Amino acid sequence: MTPRETLVADDVRASMLAFRDALKSHQQVINRLNVYPVPDGDTGTNMALTLDAVANELESVDAGSDMAGVCKAIGHGSLMGARGNSGVILSQLLRGIAERFAALEAAGPTDVAEALVSASDLAQKAVVRPVEGTILTVARAAGEGASVANTNAASLLAVLEGAQHSAADALARTPEMLEVLAQAGVVDAGGTGYLLLLDALLHVIDGRPLPVAPLVGSLPVPASVHSGPAEGVGDLRYEVMYLLNAPDETIADFKEVWAGIGDSIVVVGGEGLWNCHIHTDDIGAAIEAALDAGRPREIRVTDLVEQVVEERWVREGAGAPGAEAPHLGPPPATGVVAVVTGDGVGRIFRSLGVHHQVVGGQSMNPSTAQILDAVDAVDSDMVVVLPNNKNIRAVAEQVDALCKKDVAVVPTGSIVEGFAALLAYDPAAGLSENIAAMTASAERVVAAEVTRAVRDSMTDAGPVREGDWIGLSRDGIVAIADSVVGASCALLDRLVTDEHELITLIEGEGSTGGDTRRITEWLHEEHPAIAIEEHHGGQPLYPYLFGIE
């Protein structure tokens, strides 16, 4: 394709969606680069969730809308949806770009260069104590590279290439600026994520493919993950985040109060609405400062020490079904119990916030008593149960009447639906809010699985013989083949459409590296735009589980 000379509104929209896709495909890689794993928490996850919020906001803007409408959606979506330190900084970078583009019909080389500089400046001002060797360094380099290219009367393509080359060079040098990165042998996680924005812009204006994420296992494990819970991660225990409705003139004093009680402070927004992030030991003071300035809402508190313990627990494989991670700090308002099978599946559920697991599945349905015991073991007074199998749902729904706690069931019929439900889980929210959000999230994923027939049968997909490989969806058996790869590809061929963006593949017992590679190669050939995430689940009977989103 011929490179575009300007960016119009639809190009900006497409760039944000491509950036979202790139962050999703690199999410686990960026998480692995995180050396603390705080103060940024799961950087890749936070950045991806922030872009999800932008994408959701863009859905409300009609195709063909002007630049102002698209930029308003980007600014508002990123502000409201920002997660974690890295997500809040990213939101400010996106707002800086959006504000510069909003008054234009089309953005040329000079506009793009100025927007990248403006984004860097806004992000720098939002951080109370900026640190070199972070996303701020990479963003500044992007603006500088774009500006240098623009002084040479460059094309839009040359300006973006200048930004990308300078940002990539700065990212490579981040270990020289932060000793903790050098010790871990990694580059900055947030900067890695921001570089994908420039890749997305080049993808839209020049048709360049988005970068393919390296295998997570090929990356070094940051040394601090193996240390004790407080080593190398700072002394401040809690991350406090909230949206603040307050007059703009009160924010300077608000920042001064926060500067005295914490660190990793980022405050972004304007026109009466602010997204605020701090690490502190004094949760009460962090919230009281907001009450002096205005009205806080959507308050989220994370125990950073518990987060480090949890991360180490998951990485060291202690998350087998039924095993429980150490619990530190106050219990969440709403806890989660999940029915799981497979050691890898158990670790994934634990990492997504499940507080207690019950071993069970297709061939070993747990009893009501087992689920009740798990609910009783959760410290919270409100508990969500994820049955993750349609045969277990009715049993799980009996627990509420037998328990003094408030218990409700999200009707997940598969492991991948359980994963999807947990992406909407908010431990600080009430039971009804969680049930509504988690159910809606689970319903958005198309669940599929491959197993082997244990008897002859006649199905809507044709006759099945004992030993055949069969692919199942919510509609029952939809694919039959003489190999697990054949059944998997036929199943995916029936279910995947051009509207889908992500496929999660979970390997179980009976899967092999060669079979997985053949399935993913087929997907890349048939659906090159779809991102693929691979996980080891270890579930019996089902070599492959798929979640299509």
N, C-alpha and C positions, 0 to 999 in steps of 0.2 A: 504494500500500500504506500501511497505518497504521504509523507509526514504532514500533519496539519500545521498550518501557520498560526492559528489561534485556537484557544479553548472556548467553546460555547457552553451553554448551560448543560446540555446533554452530555458533553464530554466530561464536565466536572462531576456530574452524577455518576457516570460510568467509571470514573477514576476512583470515587469513593467506594463503589461496589467492588471494584477490582482489588482495592486496598483491603477491604473487608475479607475477600476470598483469600488473599495472600496471607493475611494475619491468621486466619483459621488454619490454613495448611501448615503454617510455621509455628502455631501456638505452642506445641509441646517442645519444639526446638528452642524457642525463646525462653520458655519456662526453665529449661535445663541450663541455659546460660546464666540464669540468675544466681549470683554467688552468695546471697545472704541466708536463706531465701527471702528474707525481708531486708531492707525496708520496702521494696517494691512488691512483695508478695509474689504471686504467680504473674509475672510481667506479661507474658504472652496471653494468658487468659484475660487479664484486665484490659489489655489493649484490644483484644478481639471483641470483648463484650462492649467496649466503648464504641467500636465501629458497628456492632450490631444495632446499637441504639441509633446511630446515624442512619443506617440503612432503613430501619423501621420508620424513622421520621421522613426519609425521602419517599417512602411508599405513599405518603399522604400528598405528595406533590405530583401533579399530572405530568406525564411525558410531554415535552415541548414547552414546559414552563420557562419563564425568563430566569436570568441569572440570579436576580434578587430572591426569588422564591426558593431556588435550590440552595443558595448560600444561607438563607434564614434557617432552612431545615438542618443543614450541616451544623451551624452554630448552636441551635437549640438542642438538637439531638446529642451532640457531643457534650454539652454542658450538663444536661439532665442524666445522661447515661454513663458518665465517666466513673470508672472503677479503679480504686487504688491510686497510689502516688503516680505511677506511670500513666494510668488512664486520664488523670486530671491534667497532667502536663500535656499529653497528646491532645486533649480537648482544646487546650489553649492554642496549640499549634494550628489545629484545624480552624479554630475561630479566627486566628490571625489571617489565614489564607482567605477564608470566606468573607471577612470584612473588607479585604482589599478588592475582591472580585465583585462584590454585591452591586456596585453602581455601574458595572460594565455590561455591554452586550456581548463582548468577546474579549478574552484576555490574550494579549500578545506577549512577545518575549520580555519587554520591560515590565509589564504588569506581573508576570510570573516571578521574575527576579525580585521585584519589590514585595510581592506577597510572601515569598519565602523569608525575606529579611524581616518583614513585619511579624511573621509567625514566630521567628526566633526571639525577637525583642519582647513580644507579649509573654512568651513562655518564661523568659529570663526574669521578667518583672514579677511574675506570679509566684516564683519560688523565693522564700524569705532568705534562705542560705544556699545559694547555688553552688554546685560542685562540678569541677571539670572532670571529664572522662565519662560523662553521662549522656543521655539523650539531648541535653541542652548543648553540649559540645558538637554533636553530630548535626543538630538543626542549624546552629550558627554556621558551620562549615558549608552546609547546603546553600544557605543564603549568600555566603561569600563567593562560592563557586559559580552560582547563577549570575551574580553581579559582575564578576570578572568577564564571564562569557558575553554578557550583554553589552559591556563597554566596547566590544569589538563588532558591534552591529550584527550580532549573531541571530540565527533563526531560533524559533521556539525549541526545536529539537536540540540545537547546540546549547541553549541555556539550561535545559533540563539535563543534558549530558554533563554539563559543567557542574551542576548541583549534585548529580549522582556521584560523579567521580570524586569530588571534594568530600562529600559526606562519607563515602566508602573509605577514603584515605583516613579521615578523622576517626572513623569507627575502628579501623585497624590499629590506630595509635592509642586508643583508650586504655589499654593495659599499662602504657607508659605514664599515664596520668593518675591512675588509681592502683595502688599497690595490691588491693584485694583482688582486682582483676588479673594482675600479673601472677599472683600466687595460685589462682585457680586455673590459669592458662586459657582464659576466655575473654571475649570482647563484651562491651556493655549490651545488656539485653534490650533496654529501651531504645537505644540507638539502632540496634539491629531491626527492631520493629519499624522505626521511622523511615529507615532506608527503603522499606517496602512501599511506602507512599510514592517515592520517586520512581520506583520500578513500575508501579501501577500507572503513573502518568505517562511514562514511556510506552507502556503497553497500549494505552488508549490512543496516543497521537502517532505512534509509529508501528503498531502491531507487534511489538516485541513480546515474546512469551514471558509470563510471570515466572520468577525463579522457583525452582523445585526445592522443597525442603530436604535437607540431608537427613539421614536416619538418626534418630535420637541416640541410639546406642553407639554411634560413632563419635559422639561429643564427650569431652571430659566431664566427670562428675565434680562440681565445685567442692573444694576441700572442706568448706565450712559445713556442708551437709553432714559430714561424719563427726563433727565436733559436738560438744554438749549444747543444750538448748540456748544458752545465753552467750556462747563464745562467738565472737566475730560478727554479731548482729546488732550491736548497740545495747544500751542499758534501758531503753524505754520500752515498756511492755505492751502498750495498747495502741492500736490504730483506730482513730476516731474520724468518721466522715459524716457529713450531712449537707443538705441543701439549706441555704440561709436566705430568707427574705429579709432584706435590710437595706436602708438607704445607702447609696454609694459613699456618702461622706462619713459614714461610721466605720468603714472598713479599715482605714489606716490605724485607728485606735484598736480595733479588733485584732489586727495583725500584731500590734505591739504587745497586747495581753498574751496572745498565743506564743510569741517569741520567748516569753518568760517561763512557759510551762512545758515546752516540748521542742521537737525537731521535725525534719522532713515536712515542713509546712508549705502547703500549696493552696492558694486561694484564688479562684478564677471566676469570672463572670462580669456582671455589670447590669445597670438599669434595674437594680433592686433584687436581683437573683444571683446567688453565689454558690459555687461548689467548693467545699472546704475540707482539707485533709491535714491531719497532724498525727505524729507519734508522741505519746505522753504517758506518764504514770498516773496522771490525775484526770480521770474521765470527767468527774464532776466539774472541775474548773474549765475544761475544754468546752463543755456544754453551756455552763453559766456565762461564758464570754459571749456566746451567741445570743443568749437571752438579753444581755445588756445592749446588743446591737440591733436585734430584731427578733425574728421567729424562725427557729431551726425546725426542719422536718426530715423525714427519711433518715433518721440517725442510725448509723451502723458502727458497732464496736467490735474489733477483732483482737483477740489475745495473740500477740505476736510470738510469745514464747511457746504457747500451745501449737501455733502454726509450724514452728520449726520442729518441735517434737513430732508432730503429725507427718511432716515431710520426710523426716529421717525414718520414721516407723514404716511409711509406705515404701520407701526406696530399699529398705533392708528386708522387705518381704514378710513382715510380721502381720500382714493383713489378710491371712487366710480366713475363709468364712467362719464366723463364730468368734474370732479373735478380736479383742478390743484394744484400741490405742489408749495410752495414758490420757486422762482428762484433767485439765488444769483450768482454774478460773470458774466463774459462775456458769451454770447450765444455760443453754439457749432457751428462748421462750417456747419454741417448738422443736422437738427432736424428731429423728427419723429412724425407723426400723425397716430393713429391707430383707427380703428372701433372696438368697444368692446361692450359686453353685460354681465352683472353680476358684482356685487360689488367686489367679489374676483378676477375675471379676470382683472378688472380695476386696482386693487392694484398690481397684478403681472406685468402687462404691465408697470405701473408707475415705479416699482422697477427695470425693465429692461431698463429704459431710455427713455420711450415715453414722449414727451413733451406736447401733447394735445390729448384728446380722443373724439371720436364721438360715441354717443350711437346708436347702430344699430346691426342688425343680421338677422337671417333667416326670421323672421316674421315682421321686421320693418327696411327695407332698408333705409338708410339715403339718402338725396338728394345731388346733386352736390353742391348746395349752402351751405349745412351744412359742407361738407368736405372742401370747399373753405374757409369758415369762420375759421375753425380750422387751416388750413395752414397759413392764414393771421395772426393768433394769435401767431404763433411761431416766435420767434425773429430771427431765422436763415434765411439766404438768399437761402439756399438749403434745401429741405424738401423731405423726404421719406414718402410715404403713404402705410400703411398696411391695405388692405380692409378686410382680414380675412374671406371672403365669396365670392364664385365665382359670386354670383348675384350682388355684390357691385363693383367688379373690373372694369367693363365698366364705371360706374359712376365716380369712382375715377380717371380713366385715362383721363377724360375731364378737370380736374382741371388745368393741366399745361397750357393749352391754354387760360385759363381765369385769370391767375395769373401772376404778375410781377416776382415772384420768380421762381427758377428752381425747378420743381417738377417731381418726377418719382415714379412709383408704383412697389412695389414688389408683384408679383401675388399670394399672400397667399390666399388659399381657406378655411382656417379654423383657429381657435384660436391657436391650437398647432403649426401650420406652422408659425404663427406670432411670437410665443415664440421662435421657432427655428431661425427665421430670426434675431431676436434681439440679439441672442448670438454672431452674427458676426458683429453687429453694432459698428462702430467706429465714435464717435462724431467729432473727429478731421479730419477725412478723407473727401474727396470730394463726390459728389453725385454719380458719375459713379462707383467709387470704392466701395461705400456702396451698391449700387444696385447689383453689381456683387457678392459681398461676401454674402449679405443677401439672395439673390435668391438661391445661391448654398446651403446655410445652410438650407433654408426652404425645398428645394427639397430632402434633406437627411432624413427627417422625414416622416413616414407613418402615415397619419391622419385617425382617425376613430371616429365614434360617434354612440350613441344609442338614439333612440327616439321612439315615439309611432305613429303608423299609424292612419291617420285621415279619411281614406276611404279604401274601398276594391280596390284591384289592382292585376294584374298579373305581376310578375317580373321574372328575370332570376333565382332568388333563389327559386321561387315557388309562389303560391298564397298567397296574404296578405289580411287579414280581418281587418276591422276597429277595433282598440284597440290592435292589435298585437304589440309586441315590435320588432323593426327592427334595425339591425346593418348595418351601411353604411361606405363604404370606398370611395376612389376616383373612383372606378368602379361602384358605385351605391349600391343598397341593396344586401348584401351578406349573411345575417343571419336573420332568423325569429324565434321568440320564444314566449311563453306565459308569460314570466317573463323578467324583466330587467336584472337579473343575467344570465338567460339562453341566452338571446340575446348577452350580453356582452362577455360571455365565448365562444359562437359560433363564434362571430366576431373575437375575438382575436385568436381563434384556426385557422381561415382561414389566418390570416395576420402575426402572429408571427412565426419566424423561428429561427434556432439555431444560425444564424449570428447576431441576434439582441441582444443588451446589456442593453437597458434601456427602460422602459415604464413609461410615465408620465400620471397619471390618474387625471382628473379634475372633481370634483363632482359638479353637478348642482342641480337645483330644482327637487325634486322627488327622489333624492338619499337618502339612509339611511346608517348609520354606519354598520348595519348588512349586507346590500347588498354589500357595499364596501369590508367588511371583507371576504365575500364569494368569491368575484371576485379575490381578492389578494391571498387568500388561494389556489384557483384553479391555479393561475399563478405560485405560489411557487411549487405546485405539478408537473405541466406540464413543467415548464421552471425554474428550481431552480437556474440557473446561472444568470437570468435576474434581474437587480435591478429595484425597483419600487419607484417612487416618487408620493406622493399624495398631491393634493392641493384643497382647496375649491374655486370654481369659482363662484357659484351662478347663472350660466346662466339658463335662462328659456328654457323649452321644451326639453332640452337634459340633462338627469340625469348624463350621463357620456360622457366625451370627452377623447380620448386616443391619445397619441403621441408615436410612436414606432420608436426607433432609434437603 
